[in-house]
Amino acid sequence: MMDIFHITGPVRLSGRITVSGSKNASLPIMAATIMAPGKSVIKNAVRLSDVTVLGRLLSQLGAKLNRNENDDLHIDSTVIDNPIGEYDILRKMRAGICILGPLLARCKRAKVSMPGGCAIGDRPVDIHLKGLQQLGAKIHLKAGYIVAQAPDGLKGNDIFLGGPFGSTVLGTANVLMAATLAKGRTTIEAAACEPEIADLANCLNRMGAKISGIGSPRLIIEGVSCLKPVEYSVIPDRIEAGTFMVAAAITAGELRLQNCPLGHMMAVVDKLRNIGVTIESQNNGCIITRTGGLKPADVTTQSYPGFPTDLQAQLMALLSLAEGNSVITEKIFPDRFMHVAELNRMAASLRKEGPSVIISGVKKLMAAPVMASDLRASAALVLAGLAAEGTTIVNRVYHIDRGYKSIENKLNSVGAKIVRKSI
Ligand code: EPU
């Protein structure tokens, strides 16, 4: 059984949507509970398939997970007696690699499958491993598994985590988590500054860690001997929010986003404003409207606080309808362009040139059957489907369910016409 979407357009969206808790903050925070024996509660850890899959991984390690009616996730990590991350899970979800640092810190050993390939690029983990080695772990590869050991515990060190494409988000998460329980002081230079890493660091401090420099590229961690369980609420999902902003813009609509402070979204807000979208901050949210035409833009994805790669595909759908030529350059995952051919099937005019795509704006998009290839590429196809004439069929919707909580219900509540079908 596989779900598909039938999306009938064009529509004009209008109304109110509440932004959910951040997927990419929830995942490492769930992993962090491994290091704090006892019962933690993660609030706003939305029921997404990625969250469920990481939950399954934690259960295999020995943790006990429970959910109540809302999005709170209860994790009891009193017992962690099987420090093994199986291939079967890692091959489906690369983010599972974020259990490596916490397992090493808690169990002094870990065996975690090397993540498999991925539609958006190679995605190596060499920097994660280098950082953990610098904390004193002995690491080797065996039959596709990373085998890591630190029988005498980890030791603080000065660690540079930059790579050919800048900082690494989950690499920073892994080394940061492991360093909280290492002996002595660790300095991480070229740390990822993404709000999800800051959220993780704040959560770790609530567990008793001593991290300073949060949100900056230099994190300083004074090792502590133990962490305690917490109750912690994750930040709103800035990528889900950005996707809805584009939905308002591409349908020339008006959306009010609740639970959407703009502080983490300055690059996105700035770009959308230049393109002709009006964004006003209001209480804990914002109002997005578009009345005039869309202007072309030149956009390069970068690490935070630059324009996020996770909104690149969605922005491309929008710029397909701008009046003139735009360029999008992908600096984080230079092959993350699976959506280009699919958008062209919907009558967009996109041409890939190395790590860039040249977009000649068209007057309208036309519905077509299209194939989702990864999470954000699928979101771009849904957005294009809202604006396209006719009924777009998006196949392999499971990709979108990994990171968006019932996107069709949220969009339908503001005027979209999306039907989920199981085939
Ligand atoms: N890289 C290396 N070596 C490493 C690690 C990364 O060369 O050891 C390279 C990558 O190949 C890439 C760049 O560094 O070119 C950045 O990758 P990063 O490690 O930051 O990515 P990630 O931590 O695996 C997270 C998000 C992604 C998001 C990226 C970039 C989670 C669970 N995933 O991945 O989110 O695109 O950061 O911001 O936090 C998504 O939500 O759709 C998604 C893919």
Residues whose N, C-alpha, C, O or C-beta is under 5 A from the ligand:
A	BS01	EPU	N24 A95 R123 P124 V125 D126 I127 H128 G163 F165 S167 T168 V169 L170 G171 T309 D310 I332 F333 L375 R376
